[in-house]
Amino acid sequence: MLIEIIVALIVGVLAGTFTGLFPGIHINLVAAGLLASISYFSFVPNLGLVVFIVAMSITHTFIDFIPSIFLGVPNEDNFLSVLPGHEMLKEGKGFEAVVLTLYGGLFALFFIILFSFIFAKLLPYLFEYIKGTIPFILIFVSLYLIFREEKILIGFIVLLLSGFLGYFTFNLPVKEPLLPLLSGLFGVSGLIVSLKSKTKIPMQRNYSLREIGMDKKSFFRTGFAAAVAAPLCSFLPGIGSGQAAVIGSEIMGKEADNRRNFLFLVGAINTIVMSLSFVTAYSIQKGRTGSAAVVQEILGKISGLDLIVILIAIVISGIVAFFVGVGMAGFFSRNINKIDYGKVSWIILGLLFIVNLVLSNWIGLIVLATGSALGVFCILSGARRINLMGCLLIPSIVYYLS
C-alpha cells in the first residue's frame, strides 16, 4: 500500500506540472477523466487514486503561475496575477514574480498544517451561520471595487458588462464556460494589447532565492489577509480563489498595491483554497472544487485517517512543487527573451483558439471574442482589470438572490 501511495504521489506531481504548464488542460479535466475510467485502475487502491488527485491539484496551484506570468495565459484560479506578473516580466523580473507566488504557496502549506484540524471542527457550525450572507458579501465586494476606481463610471461599466457576459455564459449551452470566458477577458485581451504596443521582453534576471524576499510587515500583513480570505472562500459555494484574492487585497489595504505583495497573496490563496477544499469535503461532505468532488466520489465518506493521508500528500507535493516551480521559472526566464515575443503572442493566441475550439463549442468562441473585446476596452480605458471579476461576482449574486 505504501509503495502504491508513493508512486501515486510522484505521478501526481508530474501530472500537476503538465497541467500547470499547458493552458486549457485543467486538473478538473484529468480528475473527471480518471473518475470516468476508474474501472481500468482497479489494481490501484482508492487511497492511491486520491493521493494522485491531491498531489496533481496542489502541484498545479504552484506551477500554473508560470504560463500566466511569462505568456499572459490565465485560468480561473490565477487570472488576477496576469497584470502585476506581466508588468514585472517587462521589467526583467519575471523569475522574481513567479518565485513570489511560490513563496505564497509555501506559506500556505505552513498555514494548512496549523489550521486544518481546527477548520474541520469549526466548519459545520460556521457554515450554517454564514451561508445566508453570501450574496451580501459579494454585493459589498462589487461595490467596493467600483468605488475604489478613479474613473467610477468606467469601472461600473466594465464590472456590469463583464457580469452580463458571465451570466449569459453560464446560462447558455457553453461547454467548459470558464475556459472561453477567462481566456478572453484576461488572456487574449492582454496579448492583443501587447501586439499593438509591440512589447519587447527584456533580458530577465535570475535572482537567487535569498535575494527575493519581503519585509516582515508586508509578510505578516499579506499572510494575515490570505489566512482570513482563503478559508472563507474555500467552503462557500460560488466563491473561489479569484474572489478570495479580492477580499484579501481589501484586507491588505494599500499593501495590495505593491505588486510583490499581491503576487505572494494570490500564490498563498490558490494553494489554501485548493487544500482546504479537501478538508471541506471531509467536514461538511461538500466538494467545493472539482478535485475535492472527485475525491469524495471515490472514497464516499472521507474518514479521519483519509484526511491525514491527504494532508501529508498536500505538504509533500507542495514542497516538491516549489522546487520544480523554481527550476521551471528559471528555464523560462533564461529563454523568454531569446525569441520574438510578437511571434510567441501570435502562437499563444492560436493555441488559445484551438484549445477553446476543441474543449468548448461555437458559442464558446463567441464568448471568447466578446470577452477579448471587453478586456481590451478595460485595458485601454484605464480601468483596473480586477473589475472584470464581475464575470464571476454578478452571476453568483444573481444566483443566490434568486
Backbone hydrogen bonds, N-H to C=O, Kabsch-Sander energy under -0.5 kcal/mol:
donor,donor_aa,acceptor,acceptor_aa,energy
5,I,1,M,-2.1
6,I,2,L,-2.3
7,V,3,I,-2.5
8,A,4,E,-2.5
9,L,5,I,-2.2
10,I,6,I,-2.2
11,V,7,V,-2.8
12,G,8,A,-2.3
13,V,9,L,-2.1
14,L,10,I,-2.1
15,A,11,V,-2.7
16,G,12,G,-2.6
17,T,13,V,-2.0
18,F,14,L,-2.0
19,T,15,A,-2.7
20,G,16,G,-2.0
21,L,17,T,-1.8
22,F,18,F,-1.6
25,I,22,F,-1.7
26,H,24,G,-1.1
30,V,26,H,-1.6
31,A,27,I,-3.1
32,A,28,N,-2.6
33,G,29,L,-2.0
34,L,30,V,-2.4
35,L,31,A,-2.2
36,A,32,A,-2.3
37,S,33,G,-1.5
38,I,35,L,-1.1
40,Y,37,S,-1.9
41,F,38,I,-1.7
42,S,39,S,-0.8
44,V,41,F,-1.9
48,G,45,P,-0.7
49,L,45,P,-1.8
50,V,46,N,-2.2
51,V,47,L,-2.4
52,F,48,G,-2.1
53,I,49,L,-2.2
54,V,50,V,-2.7
55,A,51,V,-2.9
56,M,52,F,-2.5
57,S,53,I,-2.5
58,I,54,V,-2.6
59,T,55,A,-2.3
60,H,56,M,-2.2
61,T,57,S,-1.5
62,F,58,I,-0.9
62,F,59,T,-0.8
63,I,59,T,-2.4
64,D,60,H,-2.5
65,F,62,F,-0.6
66,I,63,I,-2.2
68,S,64,D,-0.9
69,I,65,F,-2.5
70,F,66,I,-2.7
71,L,67,P,-1.5
72,G,67,P,-0.6
72,G,68,S,-0.5
73,V,67,P,-1.8
79,F,75,N,-1.2
81,S,78,N,-2.2
82,V,79,F,-1.2
85,G,81,S,-2.2
86,H,82,V,-2.7
87,E,83,L,-2.2
88,M,84,P,-1.9
89,L,85,G,-1.9
90,K,86,H,-2.0
91,E,88,M,-0.9
92,G,89,L,-1.8
93,K,88,M,-3.3
97,A,93,K,-2.2
98,V,94,G,-2.1
99,V,95,F,-2.5
100,L,96,E,-2.1
101,T,97,A,-1.4
102,L,98,V,-2.0
103,Y,99,V,-2.7
104,G,100,L,-1.9
105,G,101,T,-1.9
106,L,102,L,-2.2
107,F,103,Y,-2.6
108,A,104,G,-2.0
109,L,105,G,-1.6
110,F,106,L,-1.7
111,F,107,F,-2.4
112,I,108,A,-2.7
113,I,109,L,-2.0
114,L,110,F,-1.6
115,F,111,F,-2.4
116,S,112,I,-2.3
119,F,115,F,-2.9
120,A,116,S,-2.6
121,K,117,F,-1.5
122,L,118,I,-2.5
123,L,119,F,-2.3
125,Y,122,L,-0.7
126,L,122,L,-2.4
127,F,123,L,-3.1
128,E,124,P,-1.1
129,Y,125,Y,-1.4
130,I,126,L,-2.1
131,K,127,F,-1.7
133,T,130,I,-2.1
134,I,131,K,-1.0
137,I,133,T,-2.1
138,L,134,I,-2.1
139,I,135,P,-2.3
140,F,136,F,-2.2
141,V,137,I,-2.2
142,S,138,L,-2.5
143,L,139,I,-2.6
144,Y,140,F,-2.4
145,L,141,V,-2.2
146,I,142,S,-1.8
147,F,143,L,-2.5
148,R,144,Y,-1.0
149,E,146,I,-1.5
152,I,150,E,-0.9
155,G,151,K,-2.5
156,F,152,I,-2.6
157,I,153,L,-2.4
158,V,154,I,-2.6
159,L,155,G,-2.6
160,L,156,F,-2.7
161,L,157,I,-3.0
162,S,158,V,-2.4
163,G,159,L,-1.8
164,F,160,L,-2.6
165,L,161,L,-2.5
166,G,162,S,-2.5
167,Y,163,G,-2.7
168,F,164,F,-2.7
169,T,165,L,-2.3
170,F,166,G,-2.3
171,N,167,Y,-1.0
172,L,168,F,-0.7
172,L,169,T,-0.7
174,V,169,T,-0.5
174,V,172,L,-3.0
175,K,173,P,-0.6
179,L,176,E,-1.2
181,L,177,P,-1.7
182,L,178,L,-2.5
183,S,179,L,-2.0
184,G,180,P,-2.0
185,L,181,L,-2.2
186,F,182,L,-2.2
187,G,182,L,-0.8
187,G,183,S,-1.2
188,V,183,S,-3.3
189,S,184,G,-1.4
191,L,187,G,-2.0
192,I,188,V,-2.6
193,V,189,S,-2.2
194,S,190,G,-2.1
195,L,191,L,-2.3
196,K,192,I,-2.2
197,S,193,V,-2.3
198,K,194,S,-0.5
198,K,195,L,-0.7
199,T,194,S,-2.2
204,Q,333,S,-0.5
205,R,92,G,-2.5
206,N,204,Q,-0.5
207,Y,205,R,-1.1
211,E,208,S,-1.2
212,I,208,S,-0.7
212,I,209,L,-0.7
213,G,211,E,-0.9
219,F,215,D,-2.5
220,F,216,K,-2.6
221,R,217,K,-2.4
222,T,218,S,-2.8
223,G,219,F,-2.9
224,F,220,F,-2.3
225,A,221,R,-1.9
226,A,222,T,-2.3
227,A,223,G,-2.3
228,V,224,F,-1.6
229,A,225,A,-2.6
230,A,226,A,-2.1
232,L,228,V,-1.1
233,C,229,A,-1.9
234,S,230,A,-0.8
234,S,231,P,-0.7
235,F,231,P,-0.5
235,F,232,L,-0.6
236,L,232,L,-0.9
239,I,236,L,-1.3
244,A,240,G,-2.4
245,A,241,S,-2.3
246,V,242,G,-1.7
247,I,243,Q,-2.6
248,G,244,A,-3.0
249,S,245,A,-2.3
250,E,246,V,-1.7
251,I,247,I,-1.9
252,M,248,G,-2.0
253,G,249,S,-1.2
255,E,252,M,-1.4
256,A,253,G,-1.6
257,D,254,K,-1.5
258,N,255,E,-1.3
259,R,257,D,-0.6
262,F,258,N,-2.2
263,L,259,R,-2.3
264,F,260,R,-2.0
265,L,261,N,-2.3
266,V,262,F,-2.6
267,G,263,L,-2.0
268,A,264,F,-2.3
269,I,265,L,-2.8
270,N,266,V,-2.3
271,T,267,G,-1.4
272,I,268,A,-2.5
273,V,269,I,-2.9
274,M,270,N,-1.8
275,S,271,T,-2.6
276,L,272,I,-3.0
277,S,273,V,-1.1
278,F,274,M,-0.7
278,F,275,S,-1.1
279,V,275,S,-1.0
280,T,276,L,-2.7
281,A,277,S,-1.8
282,Y,278,F,-1.5
283,S,279,V,-2.6
284,I,280,T,-2.8
285,Q,280,T,-0.5
285,Q,281,A,-0.5
286,K,280,T,-0.8
288,R,286,K,-0.8
293,A,289,T,-2.3
294,V,290,G,-2.0
295,V,291,S,-2.3
296,Q,292,A,-2.4
297,E,293,A,-2.0
298,I,294,V,-2.2
299,L,295,V,-2.5
300,G,296,Q,-2.2
301,K,299,L,-0.8
302,I,300,G,-0.6
307,L,303,S,-2.1
308,I,304,G,-1.9
309,V,305,L,-2.2
310,I,306,D,-2.5
311,L,307,L,-2.6
312,I,308,I,-2.3
313,A,309,V,-2.4
314,I,310,I,-2.3
315,V,311,L,-2.2
316,I,312,I,-2.5
317,S,313,A,-2.4
318,G,314,I,-2.0
319,I,315,V,-2.2
320,V,316,I,-2.3
321,A,317,S,-2.7
322,F,318,G,-1.8
323,F,319,I,-1.4
324,V,320,V,-2.2
325,G,321,A,-3.0
326,V,322,F,-2.2
327,G,323,F,-2.1
328,M,324,V,-2.7
329,A,325,G,-2.8
330,G,326,V,-2.1
331,F,327,G,-1.9
332,F,328,M,-2.5
333,S,329,A,-2.6
334,R,330,G,-2.0
335,N,331,F,-1.2
336,I,332,F,-2.4
338,K,335,N,-1.3
339,I,336,I,-0.8
341,Y,339,I,-0.7
344,V,340,D,-2.2
345,S,341,Y,-2.6
346,W,342,G,-2.0
347,I,343,K,-2.5
348,I,344,V,-2.9
349,L,345,S,-2.5
350,G,346,W,-2.3
351,L,347,I,-2.6
352,L,348,I,-2.9
353,F,349,L,-2.1
354,I,350,G,-2.5
355,V,351,L,-3.3
356,N,352,L,-2.4
357,L,353,F,-2.4
358,V,354,I,-2.6
359,L,355,V,-3.0
360,S,356,N,-2.1
365,L,361,N,-1.5
366,I,362,W,-1.3
367,V,363,I,-2.2
368,L,364,G,-2.5
369,A,365,L,-2.3
370,T,366,I,-2.7
371,G,367,V,-3.0
372,S,368,L,-2.1
373,A,369,A,-2.1
374,L,370,T,-2.3
375,G,371,G,-2.6
376,V,372,S,-2.4
377,F,373,A,-2.2
378,C,374,L,-2.4
379,I,375,G,-2.2
380,L,376,V,-2.7
381,S,377,F,-2.0
382,G,378,C,-0.7
382,G,379,I,-0.9
383,A,378,C,-1.2
387,N,384,R,-1.8
388,L,385,R,-1.7
389,M,386,I,-1.8
390,G,387,N,-1.8
391,C,388,L,-2.0
392,L,389,M,-2.2
393,L,389,M,-2.4
394,I,390,G,-1.7
396,S,392,L,-1.5
397,I,393,L,-2.3
398,V,394,I,-2.7
399,Y,395,P,-2.2
400,Y,396,S,-2.3
401,L,397,I,-2.4
402,S,398,V,-1.7
